[in-house]
Amino acid sequence: MQINRRTLLGAATLLPLAAQAQGRYPDRPIRLVVPFAAGGIIDVVARLVAEPLSRELGQPVVVENQPGAGSTIGARTVARARPDGHTLLLNGAAHPVIPALYKEAGFDNVADFAPVGLVGDQSFLACLHPSVPVTDVPSLLAWLREKRGQATFATTGIGAASHLAGELLKSLANVDFTVVTYRGTPAAVTDFIAGRIDMMIDSQTLLAPFVADGKARAVAVTTTRRSRMFPDLPTFAEAGITGYRASSFQSLYAPAGTPEPIIATLSAALLKVLADPAVQASFVDRGVDPMPGDPAAARAFLKAEADKWLPILARTGASAG
């Protein structure tokens, strides 16, 4: 094939345009995968940030729930997605502990993801069904020891933040109970309120209405600081369980290999959204503290979480497969 000067000149003219088009991001809607069912705190936070992120990025950010297997179904989707910034993952406390719980997850929870940033953090409430003869943390521990593992504890999945909070209670307080897993938060709450489950540790905004109606009895919050929603409720640490701290945080990820300029664009947009007073107010209304952090801060935080939780899970023998 013969290439003439006119062809070469035409190609040279088109190259900058092609490069410019290839570099434009985003150029279509972005999927924000939530690896849990609708209604849980991670889903709520995803929907709080999706619209303002859409405005910042100039393309719709569409929340897509892919629940199941302790967040690994949704995480696997993102790990295998094209690394072009158009498929993202919002996950929580489950993500750093995946290696301990799912030996055949089909991906590496560190190597296959590029952290974009931290998003928010929420303390949990430890609640009992009113039929349980417990009014505070000391009576809770005494009752659990009396039940010798027969008390039931609801969680949205092995490795979920609620499950980790329960395992930490077992480890630090030397108690035991039976963990009952549910596919989503609504199903767990339904059985708890109906009295088929004795205990839950979950989102304070989720459980607060039931506490107010007398359908659940709160005994403690899980962070090291008291909740703004329940200022009179002690923390587990205040009630005598030294070193207890658990929460539901959220972190945003892209697939590994996503170009650094795209990560930078996403991180800048996320930080701008989290600095918006209206977004911050929406978070606080739902009991979530904004926790902005760039990719480096996210990596450091996630490593610290893994270092904390993986030994606890190893000692308890908790496994999902």
Phi, psi and omega per residue, in radians:
M1 nan 2.319 -3.131
Q2 -1.656 2.283 3.119
I3 -1.916 2.082 -3.121
N4 -1.663 3.035 -3.067
R5 -1.093 -0.642 -3.118
R6 -1.118 -0.708 3.115
T7 -1.081 -0.761 3.134
L8 -1.111 -0.734 3.118
L9 -1.118 -0.697 3.122
G10 -1.121 -0.728 3.130
A11 -1.133 -0.708 3.139
A12 -1.115 -0.602 3.116
T13 -1.202 -0.633 -3.085
L14 -1.376 -0.437 -3.056
L15 -1.012 -0.822 3.115
P16 -1.076 -0.633 3.118
L17 -1.157 -0.708 3.137
A18 -1.144 -0.744 3.130
A19 -1.107 -0.692 3.136
Q20 -1.114 -0.738 -3.139
A21 -1.138 -0.718 -3.130
Q22 -1.132 -0.567 -3.088
G23 -1.464 -0.136 -3.115
R24 -1.288 2.167 -3.128
Y25 -2.467 2.419 -0.180
P26 -1.427 2.707 -3.137
D27 -2.010 0.167 3.090
R28 -2.859 3.002 -3.136
P29 -0.997 2.612 -3.136
I30 -1.840 2.277 3.052
R31 -1.521 2.194 3.049
L32 -1.913 1.758 -3.055
V33 -1.429 2.196 3.024
V34 -1.889 2.036 -3.016
P35 -1.474 0.487 3.091
F36 -2.406 2.867 -3.136
A37 -1.189 2.772 3.083
A38 -1.074 2.542 3.076
G39 1.882 -0.392 3.101
G40 -1.388 2.993 -3.018
I41 -1.170 -0.597 3.130
I42 -1.165 -0.693 3.065
D43 -1.099 -0.744 3.132
V44 -1.057 -0.824 -3.132
V45 -1.121 -0.700 3.118
A46 -1.000 -0.737 -3.104
R47 -1.296 -0.463 3.078
L48 -1.217 -0.585 -3.095
V49 -1.678 -0.284 -3.041
A50 -1.080 -0.834 -3.084
E51 -1.152 -0.864 3.099
P52 -1.123 -0.557 3.047
L53 -1.134 -0.666 3.089
S54 -1.015 -0.759 3.136
R55 -1.133 -0.729 -3.115
E56 -1.182 -0.661 -3.031
L57 -1.613 -0.274 3.106
G58 1.387 0.223 3.075
Q59 -2.471 2.606 3.104
P60 -1.054 2.415 2.992
V61 -1.890 1.957 -2.980
V62 -1.854 2.075 3.130
V63 -1.322 2.301 -3.126
E64 -2.271 1.992 3.132
N65 -1.442 2.194 3.060
Q66 -2.300 1.322 -3.046
P67 -1.351 2.847 2.995
G68 2.182 2.615 3.038
A69 0.938 0.816 3.029
G70 1.022 0.610 3.099
S71 1.509 -0.049 -3.030
T72 -1.305 -0.428 3.123
I73 -1.155 -0.887 3.126
G74 -1.167 -0.695 3.136
A75 -1.107 -0.666 3.129
R76 -1.101 -0.683 3.099
T77 -0.983 -0.782 -3.095
V78 -1.285 -0.690 3.135
A79 -1.040 -0.571 -3.088
R80 -1.675 -0.011 -3.117
A81 -1.307 2.777 3.064
R82 -1.086 2.275 -3.067
P83 -1.413 1.157 -3.106
D84 -2.116 0.182 3.081
G85 1.441 0.083 -3.121
H86 -1.754 0.004 3.016
T87 -2.333 2.056 -3.063
L88 -2.177 2.830 3.127
L89 -2.166 2.318 2.937
L90 -1.968 1.945 -3.110
N91 -2.253 3.005 -3.076
G92 -2.192 -2.386 -3.048
A93 -1.125 -0.338 3.141
A94 -1.159 -0.559 -2.964
H95 -1.111 -0.815 -3.096
P96 -1.158 -0.319 -3.037
V97 -1.846 0.116 -3.121
I98 -0.933 -0.723 -3.117
P99 -1.043 -0.531 -3.120
A100 -1.352 -0.395 -2.987
L101 -1.878 -0.525 -3.052
Y102 -2.262 1.650 -3.101
K103 -1.190 -0.453 -3.117
E104 -2.032 0.834 -3.097
A105 -1.166 -0.444 -3.136
G106 1.555 0.151 3.091
F107 -2.820 2.890 3.060
D108 -1.767 2.127 -3.020
N109 -1.192 -0.253 3.080
V110 -1.822 -0.968 -3.010
A111 -1.170 -0.468 -3.047
D112 -1.648 0.134 -3.110
F113 -2.352 2.609 3.041
A114 -2.029 1.879 3.124
P115 -1.050 2.358 3.091
V116 -1.691 -0.695 3.128
G117 2.961 2.906 3.034
L118 -1.498 2.679 -3.028
V119 -2.125 -1.086 -3.071
G120 -2.712 3.022 -3.106
D121 -2.566 2.457 -3.134
Q122 -2.461 2.326 3.038
S123 -1.317 2.717 3.107
F124 -1.821 2.811 2.973
L125 -1.845 2.406 2.962
A126 -1.654 2.036 -3.040
C127 -2.208 2.578 3.059
L128 -2.063 2.633 2.985
H129 -1.170 2.488 -3.091
P130 -0.998 -0.364 3.120
S131 -1.289 -0.262 -3.136
V132 -1.425 2.273 -3.071
P133 -1.367 1.117 -3.094
V134 -2.349 2.345 3.135
T135 -2.185 -0.248 -3.125
D136 -2.727 -3.132 -3.086
V137 -1.144 -0.784 3.107
P138 -1.011 -0.734 3.129
S139 -1.245 -0.500 3.049
L140 -1.103 -0.844 -3.112
L141 -1.128 -0.695 3.114
A142 -1.111 -0.725 -3.124
W143 -1.173 -0.735 3.124
L144 -1.093 -0.682 3.114
R145 -1.184 -0.627 3.094
E146 -1.156 -0.629 -3.097
K147 -1.330 -0.319 3.065
R148 0.901 0.872 3.059
G149 1.551 -0.081 -3.090
Q150 -1.489 -0.276 3.069
A151 -1.136 2.565 -3.084
T152 -1.876 2.515 -3.057
F153 -2.318 2.133 -3.091
A154 -1.579 2.419 3.041
T155 -2.502 2.713 3.139
T156 -1.436 0.044 3.072
G157 2.705 2.602 3.073
I158 -1.070 2.182 -3.118
G159 1.668 -0.203 3.061
A160 -1.191 2.820 -3.100
A161 -1.017 -0.663 3.130
S162 -1.121 -0.676 3.113
H163 -1.169 -0.761 3.129
L164 -1.080 -0.678 3.114
A165 -1.069 -0.683 3.102
G166 -1.192 -0.731 3.134
E167 -1.135 -0.604 3.097
L168 -1.160 -0.678 3.080
L169 -1.085 -0.778 3.079
K170 -0.985 -0.833 -3.030
S171 -1.175 -0.814 -3.039
L172 -1.415 -0.511 -3.076
A173 -1.775 -0.055 3.134
N174 0.998 0.896 3.085
V175 -2.191 3.018 3.140
D176 -2.479 2.673 3.021
F177 -2.823 2.894 -3.103
T178 -1.602 2.122 3.134
V179 -1.486 2.196 3.107
V180 -1.978 2.098 -3.067
T181 -1.678 2.534 3.111
Y182 -2.217 2.722 -3.114
R183 -1.261 -0.463 -3.141
G184 -2.686 2.896 -3.115
T185 -1.073 -0.776 -3.113
P186 -0.985 -0.714 -3.138
A187 -1.155 -0.696 3.122
A188 -1.118 -0.781 -3.136
V189 -1.117 -0.703 -3.134
T190 -1.010 -0.822 -3.139
D191 -1.216 -0.613 3.121
F192 -1.138 -0.841 -3.118
I193 -1.153 -0.540 3.124
A194 -1.337 -0.140 3.127
G195 1.533 0.159 3.116
R196 -1.471 -0.202 3.101
I197 -2.242 2.442 -3.080
D198 -1.427 -0.624 -2.878
M199 -2.558 2.540 3.001
M200 -2.418 2.546 2.882
I201 -2.160 1.900 -3.036
D202 -2.713 -3.049 -3.052
S203 -0.853 2.298 3.138
Q204 -1.158 -0.594 3.119
T205 -1.234 -0.548 3.106
L206 -1.198 -0.778 -3.016
L207 -1.563 -0.331 -3.078
A208 -0.956 -0.781 3.134
P209 -1.060 -0.610 -3.140
F210 -1.285 -0.595 3.040
V211 -1.123 -0.760 -3.136
A212 -1.103 -0.597 -3.129
D213 -1.509 -0.019 -3.127
G214 1.375 0.223 3.137
K215 -1.565 -0.141 3.078
A216 -2.569 2.634 -3.141
R217 -2.067 2.024 -3.141
A218 -1.516 2.418 3.140
V219 -2.103 -0.331 -3.105
A220 -2.908 2.807 2.938
V221 -1.895 2.769 -2.913
T222 -1.695 -0.213 3.141
T223 -1.535 3.068 3.141
T224 -1.451 -0.150 3.064
R225 -2.011 2.663 3.109
R226 -1.231 2.696 -3.126
S227 -1.387 2.446 3.031
R228 -1.155 -0.446 3.128
M229 -1.386 -0.495 -3.103
F230 -2.310 1.161 -3.030
P231 -1.112 -0.373 -3.129
D232 -1.559 -0.086 -3.090
L233 -1.571 2.262 -3.113
P234 -1.273 2.766 2.945
T235 -1.397 2.823 3.060
F236 -1.027 -0.684 -3.132
A237 -1.109 -0.734 3.098
E238 -1.100 -0.557 -3.103
A239 -1.459 0.078 3.011
G240 1.977 -0.054 3.132
I241 -1.687 1.512 -3.043
T242 -1.057 2.326 3.072
G243 1.510 0.038 -3.102
Y244 -1.345 2.187 2.976
R245 -2.707 2.151 3.064
A246 -2.545 2.630 3.137
S247 -2.803 3.004 3.030
S248 -1.858 1.881 3.059
F249 -1.830 2.900 3.093
Q250 -2.283 2.410 3.112
S251 -2.366 2.497 -3.094
L252 -1.772 2.373 -3.097
Y253 -2.273 2.645 2.906
A254 -2.051 2.881 3.061
P255 -1.119 2.573 3.047
A256 -1.006 2.537 -3.123
G257 1.605 -0.096 3.066
T258 -1.111 2.260 -3.082
P259 -0.986 2.490 -3.115
E260 -0.972 -0.688 3.106
P261 -1.060 -0.577 3.109
I262 -1.256 -0.752 3.068
I263 -1.011 -0.754 -3.135
A264 -1.111 -0.696 3.111
T265 -1.110 -0.792 3.135
L266 -1.128 -0.767 -3.125
S267 -1.087 -0.789 3.136
A268 -1.085 -0.715 3.133
A269 -1.147 -0.734 -3.137
L270 -1.124 -0.782 3.136
L271 -1.096 -0.657 3.107
K272 -1.151 -0.712 3.105
V273 -1.083 -0.788 -3.082
L274 -1.250 -0.280 3.077
A275 -1.532 -0.144 -3.127
D276 -1.258 2.141 -3.128
P277 -0.990 -0.595 3.132
A278 -1.171 -0.708 3.099
V279 -1.176 -0.746 3.113
Q280 -1.043 -0.722 3.117
A281 -1.120 -0.682 3.101
S282 -1.111 -0.682 3.078
F283 -1.087 -0.899 -3.071
V284 -1.075 -0.649 3.116
D285 -1.044 -0.451 -3.115
R286 -1.829 0.255 3.072
G287 1.304 0.375 -3.124
V288 -1.921 2.323 3.043
D289 -1.625 2.136 3.043
P290 -0.983 2.397 -3.107
M291 -2.350 1.146 -3.080
P292 -1.131 2.454 3.108
G293 -2.809 2.458 -3.141
D294 -1.387 3.124 -3.111
P295 -0.973 -0.688 -3.138
A296 -1.151 -0.743 3.103
A297 -1.110 -0.684 3.128
A298 -1.111 -0.779 3.137
R299 -1.067 -0.749 -3.135
A300 -1.142 -0.741 -3.133
F301 -1.135 -0.779 -3.107
L302 -1.131 -0.635 3.078
K303 -1.135 -0.733 3.119
A304 -1.098 -0.681 3.101
E305 -1.115 -0.772 3.115
A306 -1.078 -0.747 3.136
D307 -1.096 -0.522 -3.135
K308 -1.387 -0.839 -2.941
W309 -1.524 -0.566 -3.068
L310 -1.051 -0.753 3.089
P311 -1.103 -0.625 3.124
I312 -1.125 -0.776 3.130
L313 -1.150 -0.637 3.102
A314 -1.112 -0.698 -3.136
R315 -1.213 -0.628 -3.089
T316 -1.412 -0.325 -3.115
G317 1.346 0.234 3.140
A318 -1.130 2.312 3.134
S319 -2.685 2.569 3.118
A320 -1.996 -0.045 3.120
G321 2.429 nan nan
